[in-house]
Amino acid sequence: MTIDTATFRTTMGLFPGAVTLITTGTGEMRRGITATAVCSVSDAPPSLLVCVNNRTGTCSEITRSGRFSVHLLAQHQSDVAMTFAGANGHSGIAKFDIGDWQECPRGLPRLPGALASLSCDVLTETVSGTHRIFIGRIEDVAQTAGDPLIYARAQFHRLQKVA
């Protein structure tokens, strides 16, 4: 039995996820999206996995350049998350008008204030349905103290200690 798209999306929405931005490119070719489909793969070599919709400029630019960055957003960065999700009408390079963007030593976009910014080189990529799955070797990391922004049930949340 195969489930329908609405059931799949509702069910997956129950899984809380850290809110990240996946960015790539330099200059006028900078592109980015908001994503929760990000996870660690291995510590040897240090690597992570991201899933990016095939129809996005971000996917095209990662495929072309072979590089991307992942930014773990802090709980106060929901405005940046919404912008990179396309909710504010920004697209392409205009998304980078929100936030104090810099370049990491490797030339990729870096968002100061993000809890972590990880710069990666693509190790492998594969297509599954509507998305391309990239595994990236982490080449550079910047970290900041704070609490992450979480997304679940179609809303942003903050972490709260249980005990």
FITIPA-495083 format. One line per 4 residues: number of its first residue (from 1); their letters; for each residue y, z, x of N, C-alpha, C. Coordinates in nm, 4 decimals. Each point is the difference from the previous one (the first is absolute). Layout:
# FITIPA-495083
NUM) a) Y:Z:X:Y:Z:X:Y:Z:X | ...
END
This chain:
# FITIPA-495083
1) mtid) -0.1180:0.0000:0.0840:0.1180:0.0000:-0.0840:0.1248:0.0000:0.0888 | 0.0936:-0.0848:-0.0316:0.1270:-0.0058:0.0713:0.1088:0.0585:-0.0885 | 0.0855:0.0816:0.0579:0.1090:0.0592:-0.0780:0.1183:-0.0962:-0.0048 | 0.0863:0.0176:-0.0992:0.1177:-0.0856:-0.0107:0.1104:0.0500:0.0934
5) tatf) 0.0994:-0.0846:0.0195:0.1091:0.0297:0.0930:0.0763:0.1260:-0.0385 | 0.0277:0.0178:-0.1297:0.0762:0.1179:-0.0448:-0.0756:0.1288:0.0300 | -0.1309:0.0011:-0.0256:-0.0813:0.1187:0.0283:-0.0024:0.0278:0.1498 | -0.0152:-0.1050:0.0790:0.0003:0.0160:0.1454:0.1311:0.0626:0.0468
9) rttm) 0.1123:-0.0545:-0.0455:0.1306:0.0501:0.0446:0.0242:0.1438:-0.0444 | -0.0372:0.0326:-0.1225:0.0170:0.1371:-0.0490:-0.0851:0.0971:0.0810 | -0.1229:-0.0385:0.0267:-0.0908:0.0863:0.0758:0.0487:0.0179:0.1435 | 0.0396:-0.1082:0.0647:0.0491:0.0108:0.1375:0.1291:0.0807:0.0062
13) glfp) 0.0783:-0.0016:-0.1066:0.1228:0.0780:-0.0055:-0.0232:0.1498:0.0003 | -0.1228:0.0412:-0.0279:-0.0348:0.1419:0.0045:-0.0158:0.0498:0.1433 | -0.0235:-0.0915:0.0925:-0.0146:0.0364:0.1409:0.1390:0.0214:0.0599 | 0.0343:0.1224:0.0389:0.1311:0.0185:0.0623:0.0016:-0.0657:0.1377
17) gavt) 0.1132:-0.0559:0.0352:0.0100:-0.0658:0.1295:0.1325:0.0272:0.0669 | -0.0031:0.0043:0.1319:0.1231:0.0106:0.0773:0.0771:-0.1303:-0.0166 | 0.1303:0.0100:-0.0175:0.0835:-0.1192:-0.0172:0.0431:-0.0498:0.1377 | -0.0293:-0.1263:0.0262:0.0351:-0.0610:0.1277:0.0758:-0.1301:-0.0229
21) litt) 0.0681:-0.0428:0.1026:0.0533:-0.1353:0.0058:-0.0790:-0.0728:0.1065 | -0.0339:-0.1239:-0.0275:-0.0587:-0.0877:0.1001:0.1068:-0.1038:0.0301 | 0.0439:-0.0059:0.1253:0.1060:-0.0927:0.0388:-0.0461:-0.0865:0.1161 | 0.0693:-0.1104:0.0179:-0.0334:-0.0922:0.1077:0.1197:-0.0889:0.0294
25) gtge) -0.0090:-0.0749:0.1053:0.1019:-0.0987:0.0318:0.1186:0.0566:0.0750 | 0.0827:-0.0911:0.0487:0.1236:0.0353:0.0693:0.1124:-0.0869:-0.0553 | 0.1225:0.0486:0.0160:0.1159:-0.0769:-0.0439:-0.0095:-0.0389:-0.1465 | 0.0290:-0.1266:-0.0283:-0.0020:-0.0503:-0.1377:-0.1414:-0.0103:-0.0569
29) mrrg) -0.1018:0.0151:0.0822:-0.1391:-0.0092:-0.0455:-0.0585:0.1356:-0.0383 | 0.0816:0.1064:0.0001:-0.0512:0.1315:-0.0401:-0.0426:-0.0039:-0.1464 | -0.1151:0.0578:-0.0257:-0.0540:0.0085:-0.1348:-0.0646:0.1362:-0.0152 | -0.0170:0.0454:-0.1262:-0.0641:0.1287:-0.0213:-0.0354:0.0238:-0.1452
33) itat) -0.0963:0.0878:-0.0205:-0.0456:0.0398:-0.1331:-0.0272:0.1499:-0.0009 | -0.0048:0.0572:-0.1188:-0.0463:0.1370:-0.0195:-0.1498:-0.0061:-0.0249 | -0.0756:0.0935:0.0587:-0.1456:-0.0037:-0.0145:-0.0599:0.1401:0.0071 | -0.1097:0.0180:-0.0714:-0.0816:0.1206:0.0151:-0.1379:-0.0347:0.0565
37) avcs) -0.0308:-0.1290:0.0119:-0.1300:-0.0436:0.0510:0.0043:-0.0070:0.1524 | 0.0051:0.1179:0.0617:0.0071:0.0156:0.1453:-0.0928:0.1142:0.0378 | -0.0821:-0.0180:0.1026:-0.0841:0.1118:0.0451:-0.0369:-0.0175:0.1469 | -0.0391:0.1110:0.0620:-0.0438:-0.0055:0.1395:-0.1367:-0.0668:0.0066
41) vsda) -0.0274:-0.0636:0.1137:-0.1294:-0.0644:0.0220:-0.0750:0.0711:0.1118 | 0.0647:0.0172:0.1156:-0.0669:0.0567:0.1169:0.1039:0.0599:0.0938 | -0.0465:0.0945:0.0835:0.0899:0.0513:0.1033:-0.0285:-0.0643:0.1356 | -0.1014:-0.0864:0.0072:-0.0322:-0.0690:0.1240:-0.0450:-0.1435:-0.0312
45) ppsl) 0.0864:-0.0978:0.0032:0.1428:0.0148:0.0254:0.0725:0.0532:-0.1235 | 0.1150:0.0646:0.0192:0.0757:0.0484:-0.1155:0.0354:-0.1185:-0.0907 | -0.0475:0.0053:-0.1239:0.0205:-0.1139:-0.0892:0.0087:0.0449:-0.1446 | 0.0632:-0.0856:-0.0803:0.0124:0.0267:-0.1428:-0.0182:-0.1288:-0.0776
49) lvcv) -0.0172:0.0162:-0.1310:-0.0253:-0.1109:-0.0902:0.1097:-0.0046:-0.1047 | 0.0497:-0.1196:-0.0299:0.0971:-0.0189:-0.1078:-0.0468:-0.1158:-0.0871 | 0.0306:0.0091:-0.1294:-0.0305:-0.1072:-0.0943:0.1314:-0.0550:-0.0534 | 0.0188:-0.1311:0.0103:0.1265:-0.0643:-0.0363:-0.0292:-0.1186:-0.0920
53) nnrt) 0.0731:-0.0091:-0.1110:-0.0176:-0.1106:-0.0932:0.0263:-0.1327:0.0708 | -0.0912:-0.0948:-0.0210:0.0101:-0.1318:0.0640:0.1282:-0.0748:-0.0333 | 0.0588:0.0265:-0.1156:0.1167:-0.0757:-0.0462:0.1315:0.0482:0.0603 | -0.0020:0.1070:0.0775:0.1251:0.0557:0.0522:0.0412:-0.0659:0.1315
57) gtcs) 0.1303:-0.0016:0.0227:0.0518:-0.0455:0.1284:-0.0449:0.0908:0.1130 | -0.0237:0.1273:-0.0328:-0.0488:0.0956:0.1000:-0.1358:-0.0441:0.0524 | -0.0890:-0.0396:-0.0903:-0.1331:-0.0460:0.0407:0.0110:-0.1234:0.0893 | 0.0820:-0.0950:-0.0412:0.0169:-0.1229:0.0790:0.0527:0.0299:0.1400
61) eitr) 0.0975:0.0911:0.0085:0.0604:0.0303:0.1299:-0.0955:0.0793:0.0898 | -0.0793:0.0913:-0.0579:-0.1000:0.0711:0.0818:-0.1017:-0.0994:0.0540 | -0.0455:-0.0908:-0.0853:-0.0969:-0.1011:0.0430:0.0586:-0.0862:0.1118 | 0.1264:-0.0390:-0.0138:0.0655:-0.0844:0.1003:0.0221:0.0735:0.1317
65) sgrf) 0.0528:0.1237:-0.0084:0.0405:0.0720:0.1217:-0.1116:0.0819:0.0638 | -0.0984:0.0416:-0.0809:-0.1080:0.0838:0.0522:0.0418:0.1434:0.0259 | 0.1132:0.0429:-0.0625:0.0497:0.1361:0.0223:0.0567:0.0564:-0.1297 | -0.0042:0.1326:-0.0117:0.0608:0.0676:-0.1148:0.0248:0.1455:0.0345
69) svhl) 0.0824:0.0652:-0.0821:0.0240:0.1439:0.0122:-0.0287:0.0665:-0.1334 | -0.0433:0.1248:0.0069:-0.0218:0.0826:-0.1188:0.0908:0.1214:0.0125 | 0.0716:0.0312:-0.1084:0.0934:0.1121:-0.0026:-0.0428:0.0959:-0.1103 | -0.0381:0.1211:0.0366:-0.0362:0.1035:-0.0967:0.1293:0.0633:-0.0498
73) laqh) 0.0302:-0.0178:-0.1291:0.1282:0.0454:-0.0527:0.0025:0.1497:-0.0261 | 0.1160:0.0589:0.0252:0.0248:0.1412:-0.0300:0.0359:0.0123:-0.1479 | -0.0131:0.1213:-0.0527:0.0190:0.0206:-0.1435:0.1397:-0.0371:-0.0494 | 0.0987:-0.0059:0.0873:0.1358:-0.0366:-0.0417:0.0262:-0.1509:0.0063
77) qsdv) -0.1017:-0.0813:0.0286:0.0201:-0.1435:0.0199:-0.0506:-0.0866:-0.1158 | 0.0004:0.0545:-0.1212:-0.0484:-0.0779:-0.1148:0.0880:-0.1222:-0.0272 | 0.1296:0.0064:0.0332:0.0878:-0.1157:-0.0205:-0.0432:-0.1174:0.0872 | -0.0416:0.0283:0.1223:-0.0484:-0.1052:0.0891:-0.1325:-0.0551:-0.0530
81) amtf) -0.0869:0.0886:-0.0483:-0.1279:-0.0434:-0.0567:0.0220:-0.0946:-0.1173 | 0.0922:0.0347:-0.0891:0.0280:-0.0843:-0.1167:0.0584:-0.1350:0.0425 | 0.0870:0.0009:0.0983:0.0589:-0.1251:0.0484:-0.1072:-0.0925:0.0553 | -0.0890:0.0525:0.0834:-0.1035:-0.0834:0.0605:-0.1101:-0.0372:-0.0991
85) agan) -0.0048:0.0688:-0.1143:-0.0911:-0.0382:-0.1082:0.0607:-0.1111:-0.0858 | 0.1263:-0.0333:0.0247:0.0662:-0.1057:-0.0744:0.0689:0.0459:-0.1267 | 0.0045:0.1313:-0.0236:0.0548:0.0540:-0.1245:0.1518:-0.0111:-0.0087 | 0.0681:-0.0148:0.1111:0.1466:-0.0040:-0.0003:0.0558:-0.1412:0.0118
89) ghsg) -0.0859:-0.0996:-0.0147:0.0448:-0.1383:0.0061:0.0165:-0.0565:0.1395 | -0.0269:0.0796:0.1025:0.0098:-0.0487:0.1377:-0.1277:-0.0759:0.0361 | 0.0142:-0.1016:0.0826:-0.1173:-0.0712:0.0499:0.0262:-0.0429:0.1435 | -0.1068:-0.0373:0.0683:0.0125:-0.0476:0.1375:0.0750:0.0962:0.0891
93) iakf) 0.0871:-0.0537:0.0812:0.0747:0.0812:0.0969:0.0967:0.0965:-0.0667 | 0.0431:-0.0282:-0.1232:0.0953:0.0877:-0.0706:-0.0567:0.1399:-0.0229 | -0.1319:0.0145:-0.0005:-0.0600:0.1333:-0.0150:0.0435:0.0932:0.1129 | 0.0276:-0.0555:0.1157:0.0356:0.0806:0.1169:0.1449:0.0487:-0.0037
97) digd) 0.0743:-0.0366:-0.1055:0.1351:0.0538:-0.0189:-0.0046:0.1470:-0.0407 | -0.1137:0.0457:-0.0516:-0.0194:0.1391:-0.0407:-0.0700:0.0723:0.1144 | 0.0586:0.1074:0.0493:-0.0581:0.0733:0.1123:0.0702:-0.0359:0.1300 | -0.0169:0.0853:0.0983:0.0642:-0.0153:0.1306:-0.1002:-0.0602:0.0980
101) wqec) -0.0326:-0.1272:-0.0187:-0.1051:-0.0643:0.0774:0.0393:-0.0203:0.1460 | -0.0994:0.0182:0.0867:0.0136:-0.0265:0.1428:-0.1186:-0.0858:0.0418 | -0.0080:-0.0315:0.1270:-0.1166:-0.0690:0.0541:-0.0759:0.0955:0.0902 | -0.1326:-0.0047:-0.0076:-0.0821:0.0779:0.0929:0.0015:-0.0721:0.1350
105) prgl) -0.0513:0.0611:0.1055:0.0002:-0.0658:0.1312:-0.0693:-0.1369:0.0008 | -0.0859:-0.0244:-0.0979:-0.0717:-0.1275:-0.0077:0.0745:-0.1031:-0.0843 | 0.1190:0.0374:-0.0526:0.0818:-0.0938:-0.0752:-0.0228:-0.0026:-0.1496 | -0.0970:0.0749:-0.0491:-0.0274:0.0048:-0.1436:0.0922:0.0997:-0.0690
109) prlp) 0.0196:-0.0144:-0.1320:0.0843:0.0949:-0.0727:-0.0543:0.1429:0.0084 | 0.0934:0.0959:0.0127:-0.0348:0.1427:-0.0022:0.1006:0.0703:-0.0898 | -0.0508:0.0869:-0.0887:0.0847:0.0727:-0.0935:0.0156:0.1441:0.0458 | 0.1155:0.0365:0.0572:0.0233:0.1396:0.0352:-0.0082:0.0866:-0.1259
113) gala) -0.0551:0.1183:0.0144:-0.0171:0.0888:-0.1143:-0.1365:-0.0109:-0.0637 | -0.0712:-0.1104:0.0262:-0.1389:-0.0088:-0.0454:-0.0805:0.1019:0.0799 | -0.1009:0.0597:-0.0621:-0.0803:0.1007:0.0700:-0.0732:-0.0594:0.1190 | -0.0428:-0.1246:-0.0145:-0.0650:-0.0707:0.1103:0.0300:-0.1483:-0.0144
117) slsc) 0.0228:-0.0645:0.1117:0.0108:-0.1458:0.0062:-0.0979:-0.0454:0.1065 | -0.0938:-0.0845:-0.0403:-0.1059:-0.0459:0.0892:0.0102:-0.1508:0.0160 | 0.0129:-0.0462:0.1216:0.0088:-0.1421:0.0308:-0.1389:-0.0489:0.0405 | -0.0447:-0.1103:-0.0613:-0.1380:-0.0456:0.0189:-0.0091:-0.1481:0.0347
121) dvlt) -0.1043:-0.0345:0.0751:-0.0412:-0.1385:0.0208:-0.1245:-0.0235:-0.0841 | -0.0067:-0.1138:-0.0671:-0.1145:-0.0312:-0.0854:-0.1240:-0.0210:0.0867 | -0.1053:0.0763:-0.0310:-0.1303:-0.0179:0.0651:-0.0851:-0.0984:-0.0786 | -0.0066:0.0214:-0.1318:-0.0777:-0.0875:-0.0880:0.0697:-0.0090:-0.1347
125) etvs) -0.0322:-0.1061:-0.0723:0.0494:-0.0140:-0.1364:-0.1048:-0.0737:-0.0825 | -0.0033:0.0332:-0.1278:-0.0923:-0.0649:-0.0923:0.0635:-0.0035:-0.1380 | -0.0439:-0.0919:-0.0827:0.0519:-0.0114:-0.1359:-0.1015:0.0580:-0.0967 | 0.0503:0.0779:-0.0968:-0.0832:0.0518:-0.1082:0.0805:-0.0105:-0.1288
129) gthr) -0.0389:-0.0913:-0.0869:0.0714:-0.0190:-0.1259:0.1436:-0.0414:0.0239 | 0.0928:0.0758:-0.0565:0.1431:-0.0321:0.0084:0.0662:0.0514:0.1271 | -0.0748:0.0706:0.0837:0.0601:0.0667:0.1158:-0.0631:-0.0413:0.1329 | 0.0783:0.0173:0.1042:-0.0484:-0.0172:0.1366:-0.0068:0.1390:0.0615
133) ifig) -0.1104:0.0291:0.0655:-0.0220:0.1297:0.0645:0.0205:-0.0197:0.1501 | 0.0963:0.0741:0.0532:0.0295:-0.0064:0.1433:-0.0438:0.1307:0.0648 | -0.0714:-0.0091:0.1108:-0.0263:0.1171:0.0834:0.0871:-0.0160:0.1237 | 0.0822:0.1018:0.0241:0.0935:-0.0070:0.1109:-0.0237:0.1074:0.1041
137) ried) 0.0105:-0.0383:0.1266:-0.0068:0.0953:0.1113:0.1392:0.0606:0.0167 | 0.0082:0.1325:-0.0037:0.1284:0.0698:0.0078:0.0476:-0.0001:0.1450 | 0.1195:-0.0558:0.0218:0.0560:-0.0144:0.1348:0.1170:0.0938:0.0273 | 0.0654:0.0482:-0.1059:0.1182:0.0844:0.0171:0.0142:0.0884:-0.1233
141) vaqt) 0.0396:0.1268:0.0209:0.0158:0.0947:-0.1110:0.1278:0.0802:0.0196 | 0.0706:0.0231:-0.1102:0.1124:0.0942:-0.0034:-0.0256:0.0941:-0.1168 | 0.0274:0.1296:0.0198:-0.0248:0.0998:-0.1043:0.1235:0.0850:-0.0241 | 0.0114:0.0481:-0.1248:0.1065:0.0906:-0.0416:-0.0634:0.1081:-0.0865
145) agdp) 0.0526:0.1209:0.0047:-0.0513:0.1090:-0.0836:0.0425:-0.0200:-0.1451 | -0.0809:0.0513:-0.0920:0.0332:-0.0066:-0.1421:-0.1243:-0.0102:-0.0849 | 0.0196:-0.0208:-0.1290:-0.1101:-0.0126:-0.0948:-0.0048:-0.1418:-0.0551 | -0.1225:-0.0530:-0.0238:-0.0134:-0.1386:-0.0440:0.0312:-0.0193:-0.1483
149) liya) 0.0404:-0.1216:-0.0315:0.0156:-0.0444:-0.1375:-0.1370:-0.0458:-0.0485 | -0.0394:0.0448:-0.1188:-0.1315:-0.0308:-0.0565:0.0188:-0.0812:-0.1278 | -0.0956:-0.0910:-0.0284:0.0049:-0.0801:-0.1221:-0.1309:0.0169:-0.0755 | 0.0091:0.0353:-0.1276:-0.1176:0.0125:-0.0865:0.0448:-0.0133:-0.1448
153) raqf) -0.0853:-0.0604:-0.0811:0.0283:-0.0168:-0.1435:0.1364:-0.0647:-0.0236 | 0.0310:-0.0986:0.0819:0.1220:-0.0807:-0.0125:0.1287:0.0797:0.0195 | -0.0084:0.1096:0.0775:0.1183:0.0816:0.0276:-0.0048:0.0528:0.1430 | 0.1194:0.0258:0.0548:0.0082:0.0658:0.1299:-0.0167:0.1501:-0.0190
157) hrlq) -0.0629:0.0635:0.0999:-0.0230:0.1444:-0.0029:0.0281:0.0579:0.1376 | 0.0191:0.1319:0.0024:0.0125:0.0746:0.1250:-0.1249:0.0844:0.0179 | -0.0344:0.0260:0.1247:-0.1113:0.0904:0.0279:0.0381:0.1418:-0.0389 | -0.0966:0.0710:-0.0522:0.0206:0.1412:-0.0309:-0.1235:0.0756:0.0466
161) kva) 0.0204:0.1060:0.0771:-0.1120:0.0799:0.0485:-0.0684:0.0687:-0.1166 | -0.1326:0.0046:0.0057:-0.0774:0.0641:-0.1057:-0.0103:0.1495:0.0256 | -0.0186:0.0379:0.1236:-0.0120:0.1433:0.0308:0.0796:0.0345:0.1232
END
